[in-house]
Amino acid sequence: MIDFSKIASEAVSSLRPYQPGKPIEELEREYGVTNIIKLASNENPFGPSRAAKKAMTTALENIWLYPDGNGFELKAALAKKHSVDPAQITLGNGSSDPLAFILGALVQPGDEVLYSDHSFAIYPLITQAIGGVGVSAPAKDWGYDLDAILERITARTKVIFIANPNNPTGTWLNKNVLLTFMQQVPEQVVVVVDEAYYEYAVDLAGDEFPETIPWIEQFPNLMVTRTFSKAYALAGARVGYSISHPQIADLMNRIRPPFNVNSVALAGAEAALTDIEHLMESIVMNTTGMAQIEKGVKALGLDYIPSIGNFISVDFGQPAEPIYEALLRHGVIVRPVANYAMPNHLRITVGRPDDNQRLLEGLAHYLGK
């Protein structure tokens, strides 16, 4: 029988697949644990709004039809929300779609893509998959060092990925720092600001958090990505989007697969935009939950990286894998981040108050406190 790995592209055969957080069902199968809480994948534990669920249920009646391949209604709603032209919007199966589309549109084998150490694992993965050369700049205080990024720009640089706030560290760049950076980036280099946690960030960081979408008029090489997977609680529906210069959007839409966002997701996302009350409730609960976890880990004598997302990375001062395993047996799933060169940390999603308390009790039990 043929060994297909021998005929695969070198870029793909040497890749390690992205590892998501452990599913609840997998933990049940492996350890026989029940009553499990998942604080591993930065999902919104309060769930989607009633308006979104109702719209998705209604959309099922026409599930036999293909969705609107251009996502007209959702694009119109997003264009109104962000005061942009619909031609600037590219829809995706999650915001990871436009992250890949921009590379497919601009990066040829041998071209360089910049990002930071300890930044989202998808950046090097999708770069390598298309034959690009990933260049990771050293981090500063667990976050982006934009001077280090600027120093690594070459004639081969096509795209720079900046996660703000960054995953898995929760660190962030304020508007003055990011604006100064944009003013120094060559105009032929596209800067992608990944704002998956935007809604949480603006509440936790306040006015210092940059409002980047209006900057696109000044910086045509700026692209901003957002998602409905986090604060809007539609992770299972998989819908995200980017906003960019219309020419960039046009290039990405040329390689965007047909019907990449399903009709149920389109309906849910459009309805979610209308339910501001539910969104704000989720944000407030996240801010309260973050304070609960911060207070709890401090009481346990643990350090952590201050975060403005819906997650926090806790430093145990020792390899965190045994603590991760102990929490699994306690019925709590969190996220080890050794693959981000952070072997002593665990990334913990902010959950409901009872979930956060159970997490802290599990940590206290393991640490003997």
C-alpha positions in Angstrom: 0.0 0.0 0.0 1.3 3.5 -0.8 2.6 5.6 2.0 0.9 8.9 1.4 3.2 10.7 3.8 6.0 10.2 1.3 4.0 12.1 -1.4 2.7 14.9 0.8 4.1 18.4 0.6 7.1 18.8 2.9 5.4 21.8 4.5 2.3 19.8 5.5 4.1 16.5 6.4 6.2 18.2 9.1 3.2 20.1 10.7 1.8 19.2 14.0 -2.0 19.5 14.0 -3.6 22.2 16.2 -4.7 20.7 19.5 -7.9 22.1 20.9 -9.0 21.9 24.5 -10.0 18.5 25.7 -13.7 17.8 25.1 -16.0 17.0 28.0 -17.0 13.7 26.3 -13.3 12.6 26.0 -12.7 13.2 29.7 -15.8 11.1 30.6 -14.5 8.3 28.4 -10.9 8.3 29.7 -11.4 8.8 33.5 -15.1 8.0 34.1 -15.5 11.5 35.6 -19.0 13.1 35.6 -20.3 16.6 36.4 -17.4 18.1 34.3 -16.8 21.8 33.8 -14.7 23.0 30.8 -12.5 26.0 31.3 -10.1 25.2 28.5 -11.2 26.8 25.3 -12.2 30.4 26.2 -15.9 29.7 25.4 -18.6 31.9 26.9 -20.2 29.7 29.7 -23.4 31.9 29.7 -24.3 30.7 26.2 -25.8 32.6 23.3 -28.7 35.0 23.5 -32.3 33.9 23.1 -32.6 35.9 19.9 -29.6 34.0 18.4 -31.0 30.7 19.4 -34.4 31.5 18.0 -33.0 32.7 14.7 -30.9 29.5 14.4 -33.9 27.3 15.1 -35.9 29.1 12.4 -33.0 28.8 9.9 -33.2 25.0 10.3 -36.5 25.0 8.4 -34.6 25.8 5.2 -31.5 23.8 6.0 -31.9 21.9 2.7 -31.0 25.1 0.8 -27.5 26.4 0.4 -26.8 29.5 2.5 -26.3 32.9 0.9 -22.7 32.5 -0.3 -22.1 36.2 0.1 -23.7 36.6 3.5 -25.5 39.7 2.4 -27.7 40.3 5.5 -24.9 39.6 8.0 -22.4 41.8 6.1 -25.0 44.6 6.0 -25.5 44.3 9.8 -21.8 44.3 10.4 -21.2 47.2 8.0 -23.8 49.3 9.9 -22.3 48.3 13.3 -18.7 49.3 12.3 -19.5 52.1 9.8 -17.7 50.4 6.9 -18.6 49.4 3.4 -19.8 45.8 3.0 -17.1 45.4 0.4 -14.6 45.6 3.2 -15.9 42.5 5.0 -14.9 38.9 4.5 -16.9 36.3 6.4 -15.3 33.1 7.7 -15.9 29.8 9.4 -14.6 31.4 12.6 -12.1 34.2 12.4 -9.4 31.6 11.6 -10.7 31.6 8.1 -9.7 35.2 7.2 -6.4 34.6 9.0 -5.7 31.8 6.5 -7.2 33.7 3.5 -4.9 36.7 3.9 -1.9 34.3 3.7 -3.4 32.5 0.7 -3.9 35.8 -1.1 -0.5 37.4 -0.4 2.1 34.8 0.7 4.2 32.7 -1.7 6.6 30.0 -0.7 9.6 31.6 0.9 7.8 34.8 2.0 7.9 35.7 5.6 5.1 36.1 8.2 5.9 37.7 11.5 4.3 37.1 14.9 5.4 36.9 18.5 6.6 34.2 20.9 3.7 33.0 23.0 1.1 34.1 20.5 -1.8 32.1 18.9 -0.6 28.8 17.6 -2.6 29.1 14.4 -0.2 31.7 13.0 2.8 29.5 12.5 0.6 26.5 11.5 -1.2 28.3 8.6 2.1 30.0 7.6 4.0 26.7 7.3 1.0 25.0 5.5 1.3 27.3 2.5 5.1 27.2 2.4 5.7 30.6 4.1 8.5 31.2 6.5 7.3 32.0 10.0 9.4 34.5 12.0 8.7 34.7 15.7 10.0 37.8 17.6 10.9 37.6 21.3 8.2 38.6 23.7 8.4 41.3 26.3 6.6 40.6 29.6 4.7 37.7 27.9 3.4 40.0 25.3 4.2 41.6 21.9 7.5 43.6 21.7 6.6 45.7 18.6 10.2 47.0 18.4 11.4 43.5 18.0 8.8 42.9 15.3 9.9 46.0 13.4 13.5 44.9 13.5 12.6 41.7 11.8 10.8 43.2 8.8 12.6 42.4 5.6 11.9 42.6 1.9 10.3 39.2 2.1 7.8 40.1 4.9 4.2 40.0 3.6 2.1 39.7 6.8 2.4 40.5 10.5 0.0 38.9 12.9 -0.8 40.8 16.1 -3.2 39.3 18.6 -4.7 42.1 20.8 -5.3 40.9 23.4 -2.9 38.0 23.0 -3.9 34.4 23.4 -2.8 32.6 25.6 -1.2 35.3 27.7 -4.0 37.9 27.8 -1.5 40.8 27.4 -2.4 43.7 25.3 -1.2 46.8 23.4 -2.6 50.2 24.1 -3.7 52.6 21.3 -0.7 54.8 21.3 1.8 52.0 21.1 -0.1 50.2 18.3 -0.7 53.5 16.4 3.0 54.3 16.5 3.8 50.8 15.3 1.4 51.2 12.3 3.1 54.4 11.3 6.4 52.6 11.0 5.3 49.5 9.1 6.0 49.6 5.3 2.8 50.1 3.4 3.3 46.9 1.4 3.2 44.8 4.6 -0.3 43.8 5.8 -0.8 44.0 9.5 -3.5 41.7 10.8 -4.8 42.7 14.2 -6.6 39.7 15.6 -9.3 41.0 18.1 -11.1 37.7 19.0 -11.5 39.0 22.6 -12.4 42.6 21.7 -15.7 42.8 23.6 -14.1 41.6 26.8 -11.0 43.8 26.3 -12.8 47.1 26.0 -14.5 46.5 29.3 -11.4 45.5 31.2 -8.9 47.9 29.6 -11.2 50.9 29.1 -10.4 53.8 26.8 -6.8 52.9 26.4 -7.8 49.8 24.3 -7.4 50.8 20.6 -10.4 51.1 18.3 -8.6 49.9 15.2 -11.3 49.6 12.5 -11.5 53.3 11.8 -7.7 53.3 11.3 -8.1 51.3 8.1 -8.9 54.5 6.2 -5.5 55.9 7.3 -3.7 52.5 7.0 -4.9 50.5 3.9 -2.5 47.8 5.0 -4.4 47.2 8.2 -6.8 44.2 8.5 -8.9 43.6 11.7 -10.5 40.2 12.6 -13.3 39.6 15.0 -15.3 36.5 16.0 -18.8 35.5 17.3 -17.1 32.5 19.1 -16.2 34.3 22.3 -18.4 37.1 23.9 -21.3 36.2 21.6 -21.1 32.6 22.6 -21.5 31.0 19.1 -18.3 28.9 19.2 -20.1 25.9 17.9 -21.7 27.8 15.0 -18.2 28.9 13.8 -18.6 32.4 12.3 -16.1 35.3 12.2 -15.1 38.1 9.9 -12.4 40.5 8.9 -12.6 44.2 7.9 -10.0 45.5 5.5 -9.4 47.7 2.5 -11.8 46.6 -0.2 -8.9 45.4 -2.5 -7.7 43.1 0.3 -11.2 41.8 0.9 -11.6 41.2 -2.8 -8.4 39.2 -3.0 -9.5 37.1 0.0 -12.9 36.5 -1.4 -11.4 35.1 -4.5 -10.0 32.1 -2.5 -12.8 31.9 0.1 -14.5 28.5 -0.4 -18.1 28.7 -1.5 -20.7 28.7 1.3 -17.9 28.7 4.0 -20.4 30.1 6.6 -23.5 28.0 7.0 -27.1 29.4 7.1 -27.6 28.6 10.8 -24.5 30.4 11.7 -25.4 33.4 9.5 -28.8 33.7 11.1 -27.4 33.3 14.7 -24.7 35.9 14.2 -27.0 38.5 12.7 -29.5 38.1 15.6 -26.7 38.1 18.2 -25.7 41.6 17.0 -29.2 42.9 18.0 -29.1 41.6 21.6 -26.9 44.1 23.2 -28.3 43.4 26.7 -27.2 39.8 26.6 -23.8 40.7 25.3 -23.3 43.2 28.1 -24.5 40.7 30.7 -21.8 38.3 29.5 -19.1 40.9 29.6 -20.0 42.0 33.1 -20.1 38.4 34.3 -16.7 37.9 32.8 -15.2 40.9 34.5 -16.6 39.7 37.8 -15.4 36.2 37.2 -11.9 37.4 36.3 -11.7 39.2 39.7 -12.9 36.1 41.5 -10.2 34.0 39.9 -7.5 36.6 40.4 -8.4 36.9 44.1 -8.4 33.1 44.5 -5.1 32.4 42.9 -3.5 35.2 44.9 -4.8 33.6 48.1 -3.1 30.4 47.0 0.2 32.2 46.6 0.2 31.8 42.8 1.3 34.3 40.2 -0.6 35.1 37.0 -0.3 37.2 33.9 -2.8 40.1 34.0 -5.4 39.5 31.3 -8.1 41.5 29.5 -9.6 38.5 27.7 -12.0 35.8 29.2 -9.1 33.7 30.3 -6.0 34.0 32.6 -2.7 32.2 32.5 -1.6 31.1 36.0 2.1 30.5 36.8 2.7 27.6 39.2 6.5 27.9 39.4 6.8 24.3 38.4 5.8 22.0 35.5 2.1 22.4 35.2 1.2 19.1 33.6 0.7 17.2 36.8 -1.6 20.0 38.1 -3.6 19.8 34.8 -4.0 16.1 35.3 -5.1 16.5 38.9 -7.7 19.0 37.8 -9.0 16.6 35.2 -9.6 14.0 37.9 -11.4 16.7 39.8 -13.7 17.2 36.8 -12.2 20.5 35.7 -10.7 20.9 32.2 -8.2 23.7 31.8 -5.5 24.3 29.1 -1.8 23.3 29.4 0.3 25.8 27.3 3.7 24.1 27.2 3.4 24.2 23.4 3.6 28.0 23.8 6.9 27.7 25.6 5.0 28.2 28.9 5.4 24.8 30.7 4.8 26.2 34.2 1.5 27.9 33.2 -2.1 26.7 32.8 -4.6 28.9 30.8 -7.9 29.0 32.6 -11.1 30.3 31.0 -13.3 32.5 33.2 -16.4 30.4 34.0 -19.6 30.9 36.0 -19.1 31.7 39.7 -19.7 28.1 40.8 -17.3 26.9 38.1 -14.6 29.3 39.2 -15.0 28.3 42.8 -14.7 24.6 42.0 -11.5 25.3 40.0 -10.0 27.2 43.0 -11.0 24.4 45.3 -9.3 21.9 43.0 -6.2 23.9 43.0 -6.2 24.3 46.8 -6.6 20.6 47.2 -3.7 19.8 44.9 -1.5 22.5 46.6 -2.5 21.3 50.1 -3.9 24.7 51.1 
